[in-house]
Amino acid sequence: MKKLTGIVFALVAVFALSGCGDDYYYDDDVPPSNATTLFLVDQDGFSLGGIPYICDSMSGWGTTAPNGEFTFFPPDNCEFDFTGLEGNYHGDPLVDDIIYIVDDLDYGKGGIPYECASFGVGTTYGDGSFDYDIDDRCLFYL
């Protein structure tokens, strides 16, 4: 009887602990109430999905969702790796691609301090855009 009780206890413990982890999302992929979600979009309004990023509260690198979505917990700092982005609008070396950080209503998030590896320090413009160079890595102080 003690053996059976031990096995039942072990099974209950396994099921109880299997829900534990360090993912952002919990039941039904709903973020906790203190999570903030923003989006990366380009100058044509297209989402920038698949951009690698990591925030202080994450255990490893993730990528922006196909709709450009990324989630963080203020006051996280989040680093984005723009490697692979040409930085030039339609291949024109005189016109840079513009990336915007926007909210769910498509309003730009201006005034976010950041620094890029090759550009330096700045803050996002009122429309949520920011300066960066080709294949740059930028850290945003969210």
SENUMAR-363306 format. One record per residue: residue number from 1; residue in one letter; chain; y negated, z, x of N, C-alpha, C in turn. Coordinates in steps of 0.2 Angstrom, whole numbers, plus 5000, padded with zeros to 4 digits. Atoms other than C-alpha are relative to their C-alpha. Example, Ala and Ser with C-alpha at 12.3 -4.5 7.8 and 13.67 -1.06 7.14 Angstrom:
(node 1, "A", "A", (5006, 5000, 5004), (5022, 5039, 5062), (4994, 5000, 5004)) (node 2, "S", "A", (5006, 4999, 4996), (5005, 5036, 5068), (4995, 5003, 4996)) 
# end
This chain:
(node 1, "M", "A", (5006, 5000, 5004), (5000, 5000, 5000), (4994, 5000, 5004)) (node 2, "K", "A", (5006, 5000, 4996), (4988, 5004, 5014), (4999, 4993, 5003)) (node 3, "K", "A", (5001, 5007, 4997), (4991, 4987, 5022), (4997, 4995, 4995)) (node 4, "L", "A", (5003, 5004, 5005), (4987, 4978, 5006), (4993, 5002, 4998)) (node 5, "T", "A", (5007, 4998, 5000), (4971, 4988, 5004), (4996, 4998, 5005)) (node 6, "G", "A", (5004, 5002, 4994), (4966, 4984, 5021), (4999, 4992, 5000)) (node 7, "I", "A", (5001, 5008, 5001), (4969, 4965, 5018), (4995, 4999, 4995)) (node 8, "V", "A", (5005, 5001, 5005), (4959, 4966, 5002), (4993, 5002, 5002)) (node 9, "F", "A", (5007, 4998, 4997), (4945, 4975, 5011), (4998, 4995, 5005)) (node 10, "A", "A", (5002, 5005, 4995), (4945, 4962, 5025), (4998, 4994, 4996)) (node 11, "L", "A", (5002, 5006, 5004), (4944, 4948, 5012), (4993, 5001, 4997)) (node 12, "V", "A", (5006, 4998, 5003), (4930, 4956, 5003), (4994, 5000, 5005)) (node 13, "A", "A", (5005, 5000, 4995), (4920, 4959, 5019), (4999, 4993, 5002)) (node 14, "V", "A", (5001, 5007, 4998), (4923, 4940, 5024), (4995, 4997, 4995)) (node 15, "F", "A", (5004, 5003, 5005), (4916, 4934, 5008), (4993, 5003, 4999)) (node 16, "A", "A", (5006, 4997, 5000), (4902, 4946, 5008), (4995, 4998, 5006)) (node 17, "L", "A", (5004, 5002, 4994), (4896, 4942, 5025), (4999, 4992, 5001)) (node 18, "S", "A", (5000, 5007, 4999), (4899, 4923, 5024), (4993, 4997, 4997)) (node 19, "G", "A", (5006, 5002, 5002), (4882, 4922, 5015), (4994, 5002, 5004)) (node 20, "C", "A", (5005, 4998, 4996), (4873, 4930, 5029), (4998, 4994, 5005)) (node 21, "G", "A", (5001, 5005, 4995), (4864, 4918, 5042), (4992, 5001, 5001)) (node 22, "D", "A", (5007, 5000, 4999), (4847, 4914, 5048), (4997, 4993, 4998)) (node 23, "D", "A", (5003, 5005, 5003), (4843, 4899, 5038), (4994, 5001, 4996)) (node 24, "Y", "A", (5006, 4998, 5004), (4827, 4897, 5029), (5001, 5001, 4993)) (node 25, "Y", "A", (4999, 5000, 5007), (4834, 4894, 5012), (5005, 5005, 4998)) (node 26, "Y", "A", (4995, 4996, 5003), (4844, 4905, 5001), (5003, 4997, 4994)) (node 27, "D", "A", (4997, 5002, 5006), (4850, 4903, 4983), (4997, 4993, 4998)) (node 28, "D", "A", (5003, 5006, 5003), (4848, 4885, 4977), (4995, 4997, 5004)) (node 29, "D", "A", (5005, 5003, 4996), (4838, 4880, 4992), (4993, 5001, 4998)) (node 30, "V", "A", (5006, 4998, 5002), (4823, 4889, 4986), (4997, 5004, 5006)) (node 31, "P", "A", (5002, 4996, 4994), (4812, 4895, 5001), (4998, 5007, 4997)) (node 32, "P", "A", (5003, 4993, 5002), (4807, 4914, 5001), (4993, 4999, 4998)) (node 33, "S", "A", (5007, 5000, 5003), (4790, 4918, 4993), (4995, 4999, 5006)) (node 34, "N", "A", (5005, 5001, 4995), (4782, 4919, 5010), (5000, 4994, 5004)) (node 35, "A", "A", (4999, 5006, 4996), (4787, 4902, 5016), (4994, 4995, 4998)) (node 36, "T", "A", (5005, 5005, 5002), (4774, 4888, 5017), (5003, 4993, 5002)) (node 37, "T", "A", (4998, 5007, 4998), (4778, 4870, 5016), (4994, 4995, 5000)) (node 38, "L", "A", (5005, 5005, 4999), (4767, 4856, 5022), (5004, 4993, 5002)) (node 39, "F", "A", (4997, 5007, 4999), (4770, 4837, 5026), (4997, 4997, 5005)) (node 40, "L", "A", (5003, 5004, 4996), (4767, 4825, 5039), (5000, 4993, 4997)) (node 41, "V", "A", (5001, 5006, 5002), (4761, 4808, 5034), (4996, 4995, 5004)) (node 42, "D", "A", (5004, 5005, 4996), (4754, 4792, 5042), (4994, 4998, 4997)) (node 43, "Q", "A", (5007, 5003, 5003), (4737, 4783, 5039), (5001, 4996, 4994)) (node 44, "D", "A", (4998, 5004, 5006), (4746, 4772, 5026), (5003, 5005, 4994)) (node 45, "G", "A", (4997, 4995, 5005), (4752, 4788, 5016), (5007, 5000, 5000)) (node 46, "F", "A", (4993, 5000, 4999), (4770, 4785, 5022), (5002, 5007, 5003)) (node 47, "S", "A", (4998, 4994, 4998), (4780, 4801, 5025), (5003, 4999, 5007)) (node 48, "L", "A", (4997, 5000, 4994), (4785, 4805, 5043), (5006, 5004, 5001)) (node 49, "G", "A", (4994, 4997, 5000), (4803, 4810, 5041), (5003, 5000, 5007)) (node 50, "G", "A", (4996, 5001, 4994), (4814, 4814, 5056), (4997, 5002, 5006)) (node 51, "I", "A", (5004, 4998, 4994), (4801, 4821, 5067), (5003, 5007, 5002)) (node 52, "P", "A", (4997, 4994, 4998), (4809, 4835, 5078), (4994, 5006, 5000)) (node 53, "Y", "A", (5005, 4995, 5000), (4800, 4852, 5076), (5004, 5007, 5001)) (node 54, "I", "A", (4997, 4993, 4999), (4803, 4871, 5080), (4994, 5004, 4999)) (node 55, "C", "A", (5005, 4994, 5002), (4794, 4886, 5073), (5002, 5006, 5003)) (node 56, "D", "A", (4998, 4993, 4998), (4794, 4904, 5079), (5005, 5003, 4997)) (node 57, "S", "A", (4995, 4997, 5004), (4805, 4909, 5065), (5006, 4997, 5000)) (node 58, "M", "A", (4994, 5004, 5000), (4818, 4896, 5068), (5004, 5001, 5006)) (node 59, "S", "A", (4996, 4999, 4994), (4833, 4898, 5079), (5002, 4994, 5004)) (node 60, "G", "A", (4999, 5006, 4996), (4834, 4880, 5084), (4995, 4994, 4997)) (node 61, "W", "A", (5004, 5006, 5003), (4825, 4863, 5082), (5003, 4997, 4994)) (node 62, "G", "A", (4998, 5003, 5007), (4825, 4855, 5065), (4996, 4993, 5000)) (node 63, "T", "A", (5004, 5006, 5001), (4818, 4838, 5059), (4996, 5001, 4993)) (node 64, "T", "A", (5004, 5000, 5007), (4805, 4835, 5045), (5005, 4996, 4995)) (node 65, "A", "A", (4996, 5003, 5005), (4813, 4830, 5029), (4998, 4992, 4999)) (node 66, "P", "A", (5002, 5007, 5001), (4813, 4811, 5024), (4993, 5000, 4997)) (node 67, "N", "A", (5007, 5001, 5003), (4797, 4815, 5014), (4995, 5003, 5004)) (node 68, "G", "A", (5004, 4997, 4995), (4789, 4823, 5030), (4999, 5007, 4999)) (node 69, "E", "A", (5001, 4992, 5002), (4791, 4841, 5023), (5003, 5004, 5006)) (node 70, "F", "A", (4998, 4995, 4996), (4792, 4855, 5035), (4998, 5007, 4997)) (node 71, "T", "A", (5001, 4993, 5003), (4793, 4874, 5031), (5000, 5005, 5006)) (node 72, "F", "A", (5001, 4994, 4995), (4787, 4889, 5041), (4998, 5006, 4997)) (node 73, "F", "A", (5002, 4993, 5002), (4783, 4907, 5039), (4994, 5002, 5004)) (node 74, "P", "A", (5006, 4998, 4997), (4765, 4911, 5043), (5000, 5007, 5003)) (node 75, "P", "A", (5004, 5004, 4996), (4759, 4916, 5056), (5004, 4996, 5005)) (node 76, "D", "A", (4996, 5004, 4996), (4772, 4904, 5064), (4996, 4996, 5004)) (node 77, "N", "A", (5002, 5005, 4996), (4768, 4893, 5078), (5005, 4994, 5000)) (node 78, "C", "A", (4995, 5005, 5001), (4776, 4876, 5076), (4999, 4994, 5005)) (node 79, "E", "A", (5001, 5005, 4995), (4779, 4863, 5090), (5004, 4994, 4997)) (node 80, "F", "A", (4997, 5006, 5002), (4782, 4845, 5085), (5000, 4995, 5006)) (node 81, "D", "A", (4999, 5004, 4994), (4789, 4832, 5097), (4999, 4993, 4997)) (node 82, "F", "A", (5002, 5006, 5002), (4781, 4815, 5094), (5003, 4994, 5004)) (node 83, "T", "A", (4997, 5005, 4996), (4792, 4806, 5106), (5003, 4994, 4996)) (node 84, "G", "A", (4997, 5006, 5004), (4796, 4788, 5100), (4994, 4997, 4996)) (node 85, "L", "A", (5005, 5003, 5003), (4780, 4786, 5091), (4995, 4997, 5005)) (node 86, "E", "A", (5004, 5005, 4996), (4770, 4772, 5098), (4992, 5003, 5001)) (node 87, "G", "A", (5007, 4998, 5000), (4753, 4780, 5094), (4995, 4995, 4999)) (node 88, "N", "A", (5004, 5006, 5002), (4746, 4763, 5090), (5001, 4997, 4994)) (node 89, "Y", "A", (4999, 5003, 5007), (4743, 4756, 5073), (5002, 4993, 5000)) (node 90, "H", "A", (4997, 5006, 5001), (4753, 4741, 5070), (5000, 4996, 5007)) (node 91, "G", "A", (4999, 5002, 4994), (4755, 4739, 5089), (4993, 4998, 5004)) (node 92, "D", "A", (5007, 5001, 4997), (4736, 4737, 5092), (4998, 5006, 5005)) (node 93, "P", "A", (5002, 4995, 4995), (4732, 4746, 5108), (4993, 5003, 4999)) (node 94, "L", "A", (5007, 4997, 5000), (4714, 4749, 5103), (5000, 5005, 4993)) (node 95, "V", "A", (5000, 4996, 5006), (4719, 4758, 5086), (5006, 5004, 5000)) (node 96, "D", "A", (4994, 4995, 5000), (4729, 4774, 5086), (5003, 5001, 4993)) (node 97, "D", "A", (4997, 4997, 5006), (4741, 4779, 5073), (4997, 5006, 4998)) (node 98, "I", "A", (5002, 4994, 5002), (4735, 4793, 5063), (5005, 5004, 4996)) (node 99, "I", "A", (4996, 4995, 5003), (4745, 4808, 5058), (4996, 5005, 4996)) (node 100, "Y", "A", (5003, 4994, 5004), (4740, 4820, 5044), (5005, 5005, 4999)) (node 101, "I", "A", (4996, 4994, 5002), (4746, 4837, 5040), (4997, 5001, 4993)) (node 102, "V", "A", (5003, 5000, 5007), (4744, 4838, 5021), (5005, 5005, 4996)) (node 103, "D", "A", (4996, 4995, 5004), (4750, 4850, 5007), (5003, 4996, 4994)) (node 104, "D", "A", (4996, 5004, 5006), (4760, 4845, 4991), (4995, 4996, 4996)) (node 105, "L", "A", (5005, 5003, 5004), (4744, 4839, 4983), (4997, 4994, 5004)) (node 106, "D", "A", (5002, 5005, 4995), (4741, 4827, 4998), (4993, 5002, 5002)) (node 107, "Y", "A", (5007, 4998, 4997), (4725, 4837, 5003), (5002, 5002, 5007)) (node 108, "G", "A", (4999, 4999, 4993), (4723, 4837, 5022), (4999, 5008, 5001)) (node 109, "K", "A", (5001, 4993, 4998), (4724, 4854, 5030), (4996, 5000, 5007)) (node 110, "G", "A", (5005, 5000, 4994), (4709, 4855, 5042), (4999, 5007, 5003)) (node 111, "G", "A", (5001, 4994, 4997), (4705, 4868, 5054), (5006, 5003, 5003)) (node 112, "I", "A", (4995, 4997, 4997), (4722, 4871, 5061), (5000, 4999, 5008)) (node 113, "P", "A", (5001, 5001, 4992), (4721, 4875, 5080), (5007, 4997, 5002)) (node 114, "Y", "A", (4994, 5003, 4997), (4733, 4865, 5091), (4999, 4998, 5007)) (node 115, "E", "A", (5001, 5003, 4994), (4736, 4859, 5108), (5006, 4996, 5001)) (node 116, "C", "A", (4995, 5005, 4999), (4746, 4844, 5114), (5001, 5000, 5008)) (node 117, "A", "A", (4999, 5000, 4993), (4754, 4842, 5131), (4996, 4995, 5004)) (node 118, "S", "A", (5004, 5004, 4996), (4744, 4827, 5136), (4993, 5000, 4998)) (node 119, "F", "A", (5006, 5001, 5003), (4729, 4828, 5125), (4995, 5006, 5001)) (node 120, "G", "A", (5004, 4994, 4999), (4723, 4846, 5126), (5000, 5004, 4994)) (node 121, "V", "A", (5001, 4995, 5005), (4716, 4859, 5114), (4996, 4997, 4995)) (node 122, "G", "A", (5005, 5002, 5005), (4708, 4855, 5097), (5002, 5003, 4993)) (node 123, "T", "A", (4998, 4998, 5007), (4709, 4858, 5078), (5000, 4994, 4996)) (node 124, "T", "A", (4999, 5006, 5005), (4714, 4847, 5064), (4993, 4999, 4997)) (node 125, "Y", "A", (5006, 5002, 5004), (4700, 4837, 5056), (5001, 5002, 4993)) (node 126, "G", "A", (5000, 4998, 5007), (4695, 4841, 5038), (5005, 4996, 4996)) (node 127, "D", "A", (4995, 5004, 5004), (4707, 4827, 5032), (5007, 5002, 5002)) (node 128, "G", "A", (4993, 4998, 4998), (4722, 4835, 5041), (5002, 4996, 5006)) (node 129, "S", "A", (4998, 5004, 4995), (4722, 4822, 5055), (4999, 5004, 5007)) (node 130, "F", "A", (5001, 4996, 4993), (4723, 4827, 5074), (5001, 4994, 5005)) (node 131, "D", "A", (5000, 5005, 4994), (4722, 4818, 5091), (5007, 5002, 5004)) (node 132, "Y", "A", (4994, 5000, 4996), (4738, 4815, 5101), (5001, 4994, 5004)) (node 133, "D", "A", (4998, 5006, 4996), (4745, 4803, 5114), (5007, 4998, 4999)) (node 134, "I", "A", (4993, 5003, 5001), (4760, 4792, 5114), (5005, 5005, 5003)) (node 135, "D", "A", (4995, 4996, 4998), (4776, 4802, 5116), (4998, 5008, 5001)) (node 136, "D", "A", (5003, 4993, 4999), (4766, 4819, 5115), (5004, 5005, 4996)) (node 137, "R", "A", (4998, 4994, 5004), (4772, 4836, 5110), (4994, 5004, 4999)) (node 138, "C", "A", (5006, 4996, 5002), (4760, 4847, 5100), (5002, 5006, 4997)) (node 139, "L", "A", (4999, 4993, 5003), (4760, 4865, 5096), (4994, 5002, 4995)) (node 140, "F", "A", (5005, 4998, 5005), (4751, 4870, 5080), (5001, 5008, 4999)) (node 141, "Y", "A", (5001, 4993, 5001), (4745, 4888, 5077), (4999, 5001, 4993)) (node 142, "L", "A", (5001, 4999, 5007), (4749, 4890, 5059), (4999, 5007, 4997)) 
# end
